[in-house]
Amino acid sequence: MGEFGVSLHAQPLLTKDEAAFYNLLKLTVQDYYLVLAQVPVWCLVDVQSKDPKARASFLDRIALRRVDFVLIHPGTLATFKIIELDDPAVPSAQKEGRNKLVDGVFKEAGIALVRLQNPGSYTATTLAAALGLEG
């Protein structure tokens, strides 16, 4: 045990499949957007409330939630689009609840979110189309 009373070890930020998708995503959007990975939800929205307890309660709900990828405009640094990779082979009530919360947060904030299945099946062209970037 270390000084924190727990054992800590480095771990990869992305799985191999996520890293492969990240590389394709960067290639696809490199002329238009910056790509960030594993971004905490609370970093992408400004949470305000006149009721400090309501704000704290909401922040608790999103505290450990992350999104897979974020496209950022390089000039304004504004969030353009959130990309979530969905694995239909792993359905669960917990995952459905998490997705509903995340979808609602970004809808309320006016940030587009795209859910993609089978991320290994995309080419740069089909990914650009799925993200609404063609033409």
N, C-alpha and C positions, 0 to 999 in steps of 0.2 A: 504494500500500500504506500502511496505517495503522501505528500504533505496535506492533501485534501481528504484523506481517508478513503479514497477510492483508487482503483487502478485505471490509468489513462493510457491509451495507445492511439496513434494516428490511424485514420481510416480514410479510404478514398471518398471524395466528394460525389463522384458519379459512378454508376455501374458501367460496365463495358458497353452495353447497349446505349445507355444515356450519353456516354462519351462519343460514340459513333454518330449518334443523332446530333449532338452538339457540333461536331465537325461539319456535318452536312448543313446544318442550320447556319453556321458562320459563313460557309461557302455561298449559300443561297442569298443571304442578306447583307454580305460584307460591304456592298456599295451604298447601303442605305441605313443600316442600324447596327448598334452595338448589341452583343448577346451576353446576358448575364445568366448564371445558373444557380439553382437552389437558393432563391431569394426569399427571405421571410416576408409573409403577407403584410405585417405591420410596417415594413419599410416602404411599401408601395402606396399606402393610403394615409391621409391626414385624418385622424380620428378626433372629432371635437364633440363636446356635449356640455350643456349648462349643468348637467348633473354629474359630478365627479365619480359617483358610484357606478352610474350607467357606463361611463367611459372606461373605468377600470374593469368592469365586468366584461365589456366587449373586448378589450385588449387581452384579457385572460383567455377568451374564447379563441382568439387568433394567434396567441403568443407563440405556439410551437408549430404553426402551419407554415409551410414553404410551398412555393410554386416551382415547377421544373425549370422553365426558361422565361426570360423577359427580354423583349426587344425594346431598346432605348434609342431615341433619336439622338445622334451624336452632337448636334448643335444645341438643341434646347434641353437635352437630357430628360425630356418627357417620356413617360412610358407609352409606347405605341401599342403593344399587344403582349398578353400573357399566353404562354404555350404550356399546356399540360399533356403529358403522355399517359394515356389510359390503357390499362391492361385488362381487357374484358375477361381474361381467364381467372382473375382474382376479384370476383364480386364479393362485397360484404356490406352489411348494414352500416358499419363504422365508416367505411370508405364513401358510401353514398351520402352519409350525413356530412362528412368532411367536404365532399364535392359540392353539396348544396350550399354549405356555408361559404365556401370560397367563391362559387358562382355568384351568390347574392352580394358579397362584399364588392366584387369588381363591377357588377351591374350597377350597384348603387353609386360607385365611384366614377362610373362612365369609362371604364377601361375594358377594352375588348379582350375576351378570353377565348382561345381556341383549344378544343380537346382533340387530340390525334390518337388514333389507334394504329397498331402495327407500325411503329416508327421506323423499323428496318426496311419497310417496303417502299419508302419514298426515294425519288431522285430529286435533284435540285429543281427541276422543272415542275414535278408534281407537288413538291413541298411549297414552292412559290405560289402555285395555284391554290393549295389548301389554306395558305395564309392570306390569300387575297392580294398577292403582290404582282401578279402577272400584268403585263401591259402597262 
